[in-house]
Amino acid sequence: MTHPIPVKDLIHGNATDLTPAERQLAGVLLRDYPMVGLQSITKLAEAAGVSTPTVIRLARKLGFDGFPELQSALRDEAAAQIKQPSGDSAVAQENENLPQGLRNFAKVAFSNLQDTLERLDGRVFDAIAGYLADGSNQIALLGGRITRSNADYFFNHLQIIRPGVTLLSRSSNVWPQYLLDMGSETVLVIFDIRRYEPDLLRFAELAKKRGARILLFTDQWGSPISKFSDEVVNAAVDVPSSWDSTLGINLVVEALIAEVQSRRMNEAQDRIDELESMLKTTKLFRK
């Protein structure tokens, strides 16, 4: 008999009651939901970097008698997904005049956006928005070879909304200099998707040792930086291309920009008005 409440909804509903190890396990379950939960309890614990008793405790907190019952519920959900007709996206169905390659890509991209939203825990989104909106925090952003553009985009908006925002240099040779000013009031935002970059991992580890909070934006498989992160956003990135898509990451980033601006409405509007005044006065970038 199928469990009346999806396991992912149970995880979200109990998020505030979970221990750090249980939240780490829950994050792994949500990254490749529901399939990752169909492996053995030992392999699941190893994948999450927790003990098997932690897996059992999480299952019981979610209302199951133990891991077998939790896994049975996940198995039923996986079977239901397989039986459900996939259906083409509206783009694929209604825009037949578009080239087939574009329609195929769009179909996968829209699916990625939906998968990203399904993976995202509302508590995680609120927590990240809270860290970024808190004026007492110093924000630092860092991306890799591909995700540098995501960090740059986020920075360009956050620095207008609030003070104390820094985009780290592209050159890893100067990253140690940024560590000098990092501490408990630092929020380090890192973007890292597969073909994960060792330099980013090492920097995250060093920043964590200095007390920085780390907010990670990664793919559905999860960067190794996850183990040092306070909050993690896992976006679906796989598309029919040699390069992964960061549309899912950008969806969350843009939603966070809007949320942070909303939480700092008066201060953000003052900064925007001041910037506009400066542009008019100096006539920079004006024809």
Stockholm file with secondary structure:
# STOCKHOLM 1.0

chainA/1-287         MTHPIPVKDLIHGNATDLTPAERQLAGVLLRDYPMVGLQSITKLAEAAGVSTPTVIRLARKLGFDGFPELQSALRDEAAAQIKQPSGDSAVAQENENLPQGLRNFAKVAFSNLQDTLERLDGRVFDAIAGYLADGSNQIALLGGRITRSNADYFFNHLQIIRPGVTLLSRSSNVWPQYLLDMGSETVLVIFDIRRYEPDLLRFAELAKKRGARILLFTDQWGSPISKFSDEVVNAAVDVPSSWDSTLGINLVVEALIAEVQSRRMNEAQDRIDELESMLKTTKLFRK
#=GR chainA/1-287 SS CCCSSCHHHHHHHTGGGCCHHHHHHHHHHHHTTTGGGGSCHHHHHHHHTSCHHHHHHHHHHTTCSSHHHHHHHHHHHHHHHHHSCCCCCHHHHHCTTSCHHHHHHHHHHHHHHHHHHHHCCHHHHHHHHHHHHCTTSEEEEEECTTTHHHHHHHHHHHHHHSSCEEECCSCGGGHHHHHTTCSTTEEEEEECCSSCCHHHHHHHHHHHHTTCEEEEEEESSCCGGGGGCSEEEEECCCCSSSSCCCHHHHHHHHHHHHHHHHHTHHHHHHHHHHHHHHHHHHCTTCC
#=GC SS_cons         CCCSSCHHHHHHHTGGGCCHHHHHHHHHHHHTTTGGGGSCHHHHHHHHTSCHHHHHHHHHHTTCSSHHHHHHHHHHHHHHHHHSCCCCCHHHHHCTTSCHHHHHHHHHHHHHHHHHHHHCCHHHHHHHHHHHHCTTSEEEEEECTTTHHHHHHHHHHHHHHSSCEEECCSCGGGHHHHHTTCSTTEEEEEECCSSCCHHHHHHHHHHHHTTCEEEEEEESSCCGGGGGCSEEEEECCCCSSSSCCCHHHHHHHHHHHHHHHHHTHHHHHHHHHHHHHHHHHHCTTCC
//
